[in-house]
Amino acid sequence: FLSDPITSRVVWQIYEGLAALNAENKVMPAIAESWVSLDGGRKWVFRLRHSVLFHANQVFPGPQHTRAVTADDVVFSYTRMAQGIGSFVFKDLVVGFDAFVKGDTNIISGITASGKDEVTFSLTRPDPSFLYRITTPYLSVMPREILDAQSNAVGRTVAIGTGPFRLVTANSTQITLERNPQYWQPTTGNVERVTFTVEKNPQFRVTGFKFGKYDLMEVPPDFRQQLFKGNQLIPAAAGT
């Protein structure tokens, strides 16, 4: 259901893919700890971390209500992606991808679990930007269990990923996340809870920001001159 870059900022707090982008927009490992390119760039093998757990949820049996991510989860998630609007990411590139999208086959032959913790991609041609493709939010990894339990709610009011925050509540105007205590990557941040609010009226959004209702906001273009002098936020615009 992801359809715009603003929404992706929320998605990337909950979900992760094999790789991600750092603050300098360089590719860095995420769920995958390493990768290697073979056959002149026509094959890519990703090795998964052993310590990545899905967010705790009742869909998982056992006292901890979670489990580790496996290569099968990656294959499942990327196969599901092929059925959505994000399919352009691998179109004409991954072996068997187009045939799957057309319904000619029920698997994508170019995406395989070559081991419990290893995923292999076979490409139709070398692609210099392949690693950057892997960082897209469309390639988020999720467990099959959530679809089996609540398929109609996934992506709307239910989400299970591996990211630094997990979903608490979601509706058409507000999404609340809380810090994931089992996150695989050590962090020093102190944010325990964050709420994203949809405020379509730009005047209400700016007024709410000025009076401290919002800590961060997407700046409406028509209000930029009121809020900024050059590239610097005017203190009075932020209510300070």
Sequence and secondary structure as in RCSB ss.txt:
>XXXX:A:sequence
FLSDPITSRVVWQIYEGLAALNAENKVMPAIAESWVSLDGGRKWVFRLRHSVLFHANQVFPGPQHTRAVTADDVV
FSYTRMAQGIGSFVFKDLVVGFDAFVKGDTNIISGITASGKDEVTFSLTRPDPSFLYRITTPYLSVMPREILDAQ
SNAVGRTVAIGTGPFRLVTANSTQITLERNPQYWQPTTGNVERVTFTVEKNPQFRVTGFKFGKYDLMEVPPDFRQ
QLFKGNQLIPAAAGT
>XXXX:A:secstr
   SHHHHHHHHHH   SEEE TTS EEESSEEEEEEEGGGTEEEEEE SS B    TTS SSS   B  HHHHH
HHHHHHTTSGGGGGTTTTBTTHHHHHHTS SS TTEEEEETTEEEEEBSS  TTHHHHHTSGGG    HHHHHHH
TTTBTTTB    SSEEEEEE SSEEEEEE TT SS       EEEEE    HHHHHHHHHTTS SS    GGGHH
HHEETTEE GGGGT 
